[in-house]
C-alpha cells in the first residue's frame, strides 16, 4: 500500500507533466508541498533529492511556518520582478 506522501507525489508528477504557461517567469514557477508532520523523514529525503524546495506543516493559521514561507516567496517574486 502506498503512503500518503507517495500518493501525493504521483499526483504531483501528473501535474508536473503539464507545461508551464509561457507567460510565467522562472521566479513564478513554484510548487509548495504541504505535509502532515508524521511524514517528516520522507520530506527530508525529497529535499535531499532536490524534488521539493519549500516545505511546511499543514498549519494554515496566520503566522504559521506555512504562512511565513508562502508570503516570503510571494514577496521575493514581487521584488525580483520590479
N, C-alpha and C positions, 0 to 999 in steps of 0.2 A: 504494500500500500504506500502510495506516495505521500510525502509530508506536505503540510500546508505550504511551506516555502517552495518546495519543488513544483507544486501546482501553480503557485503564483509565477514562478519562473517560466513555466510552459506558456502561461497566458501572456506574460511579458514578451517572450520570444515571438509569439504570434503578432503582437502589436509592433514589435521592432521590425518585422518584415515589411510593414507599410512604409512607403517613402515619406521623408520629411517634406513639408511644404517648402518649395524653393524660396519663398519669401522670408523664411526664418534664418536669422544669423546663427553662427555657431554657438554664441552665448545663449540663445533662446532654445537650443536643443538639449533639454534637461529632463531626466527621469528621476523620480523620487520613489523610494521603497519605504513604505510604512509597514512595520512588522510588529508582531507580538514579542515581547521581551523573552519569552521562552525559546525563541529561535535565534538568540544572540550568537551562538557559536557558528551556526550556518551563515549568518550575516557576515561575520568576520572573514569567513572563507570567501564569500562573494567579493568582499572588498579587496582581499589579497589577490584575487584573480582579475581585478580591475573591471568587474562586471557591475559594480554598484559604486557610486561616488558619494552619495548622501544617504544617511540612514538616521532614523529617529523612532523612538517608541510611538505607538499609535495613541498618543495623548493629544487631543485636539483643543485643549484649553489655551487661552491667551497666555503667553509667556512660557509655554512648554518648550521643550527642546525642538519639537517639530515646528512649532510656530516660529521660533527664532531662526531655524535653518531656512525655512521657506522664505521668510521675509528678508533674510540676509541675501539669499540668492537672487531674489527679485530686485533688491536694491543694487546689487552688483551689476545685474543685467542692465538696469536703467542707467547707472553711472558709466558703464562701458559703451553704451550706445549714444551718449551725449557728448 
